[in-house]
Amino acid sequence: MPTTQNERFKLCGGLKTYFTDNPAMEVPLITEITTHTKPPRLVVVFTALLVFAYLLQARSPLRLNTDSVVLLSIGASVADGHGFLYRGEATHFPPGYPAMVALLDRLGLASSWSFILLNCAFLGVSLVACYLFCRNPLGLAPSASAGACCMVMLSFVLVKHVTIPVSDVAFLGLFTLVLLLLSRSRDEAGYVRWSWLVWAVLLAAEVLPNVETVLGVI
């Protein structure tokens, strides 16, 4: 196990650096995995195809369910200046997604393709956060990190929900970003560390239902 501050930093930054500096603990398999700086071309091509498939769904019709009808109605109520109401009454739904719907409506962009691309944008945030989290602190190789992102995109739940105007994909994107910020704060000190924590708390307050849940994640 690392004993000095320098060794702890090396272990957090990448497994290859730590083990190659300690011959007695050298693990060839880990060294071989972490020597690659870029994902293999096949992984890059497969990831690009998955991203294109998701973006292609912007040309498909919008799928609706009970929650999406309520959220779109609340967004339309906000855009018309009546507040966050559904059929004239307040609901338990958070205001974040209806506010984005209202903004798109006021900009004249409230259509099937814009709602799907909005979900794709949040999915992109989630994938970037997932990749960076796999690289550090987990210390996975770029190919393994990209593979994890591909597995996320192959999830049937995401394939289905990216075409539904609900807040599920937005929640995934912001929540994974919160986890990434929290992990980054562990590797920093002083002002930088507290800045990561502040951003994490602010985002968590937006996506989590109550203060107790926010504190539990932190």
C-alpha positions in Angstrom: 0.0 0.0 0.0 1.2 3.6 -0.7 2.7 5.3 2.4 3.8 8.7 1.2 1.7 11.6 -0.1 3.5 11.4 -3.4 2.6 7.7 -3.8 -1.0 8.3 -2.8 -1.2 11.0 -5.5 0.3 8.6 -8.1 -2.1 5.8 -7.2 -5.1 8.2 -7.5 -3.8 9.5 -10.9 -3.3 6.1 -12.5 -2.4 2.6 -11.5 0.4 2.3 -14.0 2.5 5.0 -12.5 2.2 3.6 -9.0 3.0 0.0 -9.8 5.9 0.7 -12.2 7.6 2.8 -9.5 7.4 -0.1 -7.1 8.9 -3.2 -8.8 8.1 -5.4 -5.9 4.4 -4.8 -6.5 4.5 -4.6 -10.3 1.5 -6.1 -12.1 2.1 -6.5 -15.8 -1.6 -6.8 -16.7 -2.4 -3.4 -15.2 0.7 -1.9 -16.7 -0.3 -3.2 -20.1 -3.9 -1.9 -19.8 -2.9 1.6 -18.8 -0.2 2.2 -21.4 -2.8 3.0 -24.0 -3.6 6.7 -24.2 -6.5 6.4 -26.7 -9.3 3.9 -27.2 -8.9 1.4 -30.1 -10.3 2.5 -33.4 -13.0 -0.1 -33.3 -14.3 1.2 -30.0 -14.3 4.8 -31.3 -16.2 3.7 -34.4 -18.8 1.7 -32.4 -19.3 4.6 -30.0 -19.8 7.0 -32.9 -22.4 4.7 -34.5 -24.3 4.6 -31.2 -24.2 8.4 -30.9 -25.4 8.7 -34.5 -28.3 6.2 -33.8 -29.4 8.3 -30.8 -29.3 11.6 -32.8 -31.2 9.9 -35.6 -34.1 9.5 -33.3 -34.7 13.2 -33.4 -36.5 12.6 -36.7 -38.9 10.1 -35.1 -42.2 11.0 -33.5 -42.4 12.0 -29.9 -43.5 9.3 -27.5 -45.9 10.2 -24.7 -46.9 8.7 -21.4 -48.8 9.9 -18.4 -45.9 11.8 -16.9 -44.8 13.4 -20.2 -48.3 14.8 -20.8 -48.3 16.4 -17.3 -44.8 17.8 -17.7 -45.6 19.3 -21.2 -48.9 20.7 -19.9 -47.1 22.4 -16.9 -44.5 23.8 -19.4 -47.2 25.2 -21.5 -48.8 26.7 -18.5 -45.5 28.4 -17.5 -45.1 29.7 -21.1 -48.6 31.2 -21.0 -47.8 33.0 -17.7 -50.0 30.9 -15.5 -47.3 29.3 -13.3 -46.4 25.6 -12.7 -49.9 24.3 -12.8 -51.6 21.3 -14.4 -55.3 21.8 -15.1 -55.2 24.8 -12.7 -53.7 22.9 -9.8 -50.2 22.5 -8.4 -48.5 19.1 -8.8 -45.7 17.2 -7.1 -43.5 17.4 -10.2 -40.2 19.4 -9.8 -40.2 22.7 -11.8 -36.9 22.0 -13.7 -38.1 20.1 -16.7 -41.3 22.2 -17.2 -39.1 25.3 -17.1 -37.0 24.0 -20.0 -40.1 23.1 -21.9 -41.5 26.6 -21.3 -38.2 28.1 -22.5 -38.2 26.1 -25.7 -41.9 27.1 -26.2 -41.1 30.8 -25.8 -38.2 30.5 -28.3 -40.5 28.8 -30.8 -38.5 25.6 -30.6 -41.0 23.4 -28.8 -41.2 20.4 -31.1 -40.5 16.7 -31.2 -36.9 17.1 -32.4 -36.0 19.7 -29.8 -37.3 17.6 -26.9 -35.4 14.5 -28.1 -32.2 16.5 -28.7 -32.5 18.0 -25.2 -32.5 14.5 -23.8 -29.6 13.6 -26.0 -27.7 16.6 -24.6 -28.2 15.4 -21.1 -27.3 11.9 -22.1 -24.1 13.3 -23.5 -23.3 15.0 -20.2 -23.9 11.7 -18.4 -21.5 9.8 -20.8 -18.7 12.4 -20.5 -19.0 12.2 -16.7 -19.1 8.4 -16.8 -15.9 8.3 -19.0 -14.0 10.8 -16.8 -15.1 8.9 -13.6 -13.9 5.6 -15.1 -10.6 7.2 -16.0 -10.1 8.8 -12.6 -10.6 7.8 -9.8 -11.3 4.2 -11.0 -8.2 4.2 -13.1 -9.6 2.3 -16.1 -7.9 2.4 -19.5 -9.5 4.6 -22.2 -10.8 1.5 -24.1 -12.5 0.2 -20.9 -13.9 3.6 -20.1 -15.3 4.0 -23.6 -16.7 0.5 -23.4 -18.5 1.4 -20.2 -20.1 4.4 -22.0 -21.2 2.1 -24.9 -22.9 -0.2 -22.4 -24.8 2.8 -21.0 -26.0 3.7 -24.5 -27.1 0.1 -25.1 -29.4 0.2 -22.2 -33.0 -0.3 -23.3 -34.3 2.1 -20.7 -32.2 4.9 -22.2 -33.1 4.0 -25.8 -36.8 4.2 -24.8 -36.7 7.3 -22.6 -34.6 9.5 -24.9 -37.7 10.0 -27.1 -40.0 10.7 -24.2 -40.3 14.2 -22.9 -39.7 13.4 -19.2 -37.0 14.3 -16.8 -35.4 10.9 -16.4 -32.5 11.4 -18.8 -31.9 14.9 -17.5 -31.8 13.5 -13.9 -29.2 10.9 -15.1 -27.0 13.5 -16.7 -27.0 15.9 -13.7 -26.7 13.2 -11.1 -23.6 11.6 -12.8 -22.1 15.1 -13.0 -22.6 15.5 -9.3 -20.8 12.2 -8.6 -17.9 13.3 -10.9 -17.6 16.7 -9.1 -17.6 14.9 -5.7 -14.9 12.5 -6.9 -12.8 15.4 -8.2 -13.0 17.2 -4.9 -11.3 14.2 -3.2 -8.2 14.8 -5.3 -7.9 18.5 -4.6 -7.2 20.7 -1.6 -8.1 24.1 -0.3 -10.1 26.5 -2.5 -10.3 24.2 -5.5 -11.7 21.4 -3.4 -14.4 23.6 -1.9 -15.3 25.0 -5.3 -15.9 21.4 -6.6 -18.0 20.7 -3.5 -20.1 23.9 -3.9 -20.9 23.1 -7.5 -21.8 19.5 -6.5 -24.2 20.6 -3.7 -25.9 23.2 -6.0 -26.5 20.6 -8.7 -27.6 18.0 -6.2 -30.1 20.5 -4.8 -31.6 20.9 -8.3 -32.0 17.2 -9.1 -32.6 15.5 -5.7 -36.0 15.6 -4.1 -35.1 16.8 -0.6 -32.3 18.0 1.7 -31.9 14.6 3.4 -31.2 12.9 0.1 -28.7 15.7 -0.9 -26.8 15.3 2.4 -26.9 11.5 2.0 -25.1 11.7 -1.4 -22.6 14.2 -0.1 
